[in-house]
Amino acid sequence: MATTTYPDWVTQLRPKGTAVKKVGNQYYLYKHTSKRVPGKKYPQSVDTYLGVITKDGIVYRDVKKLSVSDVEVYEYGFSKALQSLVTEEWKKPLKKDWKDVLLAVIHSLSPRSYLFMDREVPAVNRNVPLHAGKLENLIAPLTFDDLDILKTVYLIHFDDRDIISKIHPDQKELADKLNVSLEVN
């Protein structure tokens, strides 16, 4: 059986308990263990990919596995845009109720909004469709339908952090046109 020889720098950088596999000009690093398999005479090799060895050192893959059950996904872009587009002109006739009315409008248009992650939809004694129409008039010539592409910008909520899904060029273009930031606050 032929023994593979590696350059000195690969041998020196390889940690104990790991294996190196050369593919092309790259040296891949694996955690090398074995396990018993019933019916087999010898333990079976188990290799787990760790990263790449370069002359500058080891470049570990930076992947963290998460359980899908630990994640909640909410609509973000559309709701964030509507919040950003509200003007004093729209707020003034609603007086102190404007925030609750805005939440009710957003809920009527996007029930899975991130705004309802940790709060209930406020009960308002206002005509929500009327105020939604007034808000839509503020963004004219655009309509709420034009903003629908922002409904697929999601807030992905983990126990310890929130991230925003990928923002596609057409979504970024619309957000820029509206002067709306889609960053997490």
C-alpha positions in Angstrom: 0.0 0.0 0.0 1.4 3.4 -1.0 1.9 6.0 1.6 0.9 9.6 0.7 3.5 12.1 1.6 2.5 15.7 2.3 4.6 18.9 2.4 6.2 19.6 5.7 3.9 22.6 6.4 0.8 20.3 6.0 2.3 17.7 8.4 3.3 20.4 11.0 -0.2 22.1 10.9 -2.2 18.9 11.1 -3.6 18.5 14.6 -3.6 15.2 16.4 -6.6 13.0 15.8 -7.2 14.4 12.3 -6.6 13.2 8.8 -5.6 15.0 5.6 -6.9 14.3 2.1 -5.4 16.0 -0.9 -7.8 16.8 -3.8 -6.1 18.7 -6.6 -3.9 21.3 -4.9 -6.0 21.6 -1.8 -5.4 19.8 1.5 -8.7 19.0 3.4 -8.7 18.4 7.1 -11.0 15.8 8.7 -11.6 14.7 12.3 -10.7 11.1 12.1 -12.5 8.6 14.4 -13.8 5.1 14.1 -16.8 3.2 15.4 -17.8 -0.4 15.8 -20.4 -1.7 13.3 -22.3 -4.9 14.1 -21.3 -7.6 11.7 -18.0 -6.0 10.7 -14.7 -7.6 11.8 -12.9 -4.2 12.2 -14.0 -0.7 13.3 -15.2 1.5 10.5 -13.6 4.8 9.8 -15.6 8.0 10.3 -14.3 11.3 8.9 -15.9 14.7 9.6 -14.9 17.6 7.5 -13.2 20.4 9.5 -11.7 22.8 6.9 -8.7 23.4 4.6 -5.0 23.5 5.5 -3.2 26.3 3.7 0.4 27.5 4.1 -1.0 30.3 6.3 -2.8 27.9 8.7 -6.1 26.0 9.0 -9.2 27.6 7.6 -12.0 26.0 9.6 -15.5 25.9 8.1 -17.7 28.2 9.9 -21.0 26.4 10.0 -23.2 26.0 13.1 -26.0 23.4 12.9 -29.3 24.6 14.3 -32.6 22.8 14.8 -35.4 24.1 12.7 -37.6 23.9 15.8 -35.5 26.7 17.4 -36.4 29.2 14.6 -39.4 31.4 14.0 -39.9 33.3 10.7 -41.8 36.5 10.3 -42.6 38.9 7.5 -40.2 41.9 7.8 -39.7 44.0 4.7 -43.3 45.1 4.0 -44.0 46.0 7.6 -40.7 47.9 8.0 -41.5 49.8 4.8 -44.9 50.8 6.0 -43.6 52.0 9.4 -41.0 54.1 7.6 -43.4 55.7 5.3 -45.9 57.0 7.9 -45.9 60.8 8.0 -47.0 63.4 10.5 -49.9 64.2 8.1 -51.2 60.6 8.5 -50.6 60.5 12.3 -52.2 63.9 13.2 -55.9 63.1 12.9 -55.3 59.9 14.9 -53.7 61.7 17.8 -52.3 59.3 20.4 -53.9 56.3 18.7 -51.8 56.4 15.6 -49.4 53.6 16.7 -52.3 51.2 17.4 -54.0 52.1 14.2 -50.8 51.6 12.2 -50.3 48.2 13.9 -53.9 47.3 13.0 -53.4 48.3 9.4 -50.1 46.3 9.1 -51.8 43.3 10.7 -54.7 43.5 8.2 -52.1 43.5 5.3 -49.5 41.2 6.8 -50.7 39.0 9.7 -47.3 37.3 10.1 -45.5 40.6 10.6 -42.5 40.7 13.0 -44.3 43.4 14.8 -46.5 40.8 16.4 -43.6 38.5 17.7 -44.2 39.6 21.2 -47.4 41.7 21.2 -51.0 41.3 20.4 -52.9 43.1 17.7 -54.3 46.2 19.4 -58.0 46.6 19.5 -58.9 49.9 17.9 -62.1 51.8 17.6 -61.2 53.2 14.2 -62.0 52.3 10.6 -58.9 50.3 9.8 -59.6 50.0 6.0 -60.2 53.8 5.8 -56.8 54.5 7.4 -55.1 51.9 5.3 -56.4 53.7 2.2 -55.1 57.0 3.5 -51.7 55.4 4.1 -51.7 53.9 0.6 -52.5 57.4 -0.8 -49.4 58.7 0.9 -47.2 56.3 -1.0 -48.8 57.1 -4.4 -48.1 56.4 -7.2 -47.1 53.1 -5.5 -49.7 50.9 -4.0 -49.6 48.2 -1.3 -49.5 45.7 -4.2 -46.3 47.3 -5.4 -44.8 46.7 -1.9 -45.8 43.0 -1.9 -42.3 42.0 -3.1 -41.0 43.2 0.3 -43.2 40.6 2.1 -40.5 38.0 1.3 -37.9 39.8 3.2 -38.1 37.8 6.4 -36.9 38.2 10.0 -35.6 34.9 11.2 -35.8 34.8 15.0 -33.5 32.6 17.0 -33.4 32.4 20.8 -30.2 34.5 20.9 -30.4 36.7 17.7 -32.4 37.9 14.8 -31.2 37.9 11.2 -32.8 39.1 7.9 -33.2 36.8 5.0 -31.4 37.5 1.7 -32.6 40.8 0.1 -32.9 40.4 -3.7 -31.8 43.2 -6.0 -35.4 44.2 -6.9 -36.3 44.4 -3.2 -33.2 46.5 -2.5 -34.0 48.7 -5.4 -37.6 49.3 -4.1 -36.3 49.9 -0.5 -33.7 52.4 -1.8 -36.4 54.2 -3.9 -38.6 54.5 -0.8 -35.5 55.5 1.4 -36.3 52.5 3.7 -33.6 50.7 5.6 -34.2 46.9 5.8 -31.6 46.5 8.6 -32.6 45.0 11.9 -32.8 47.7 14.6 
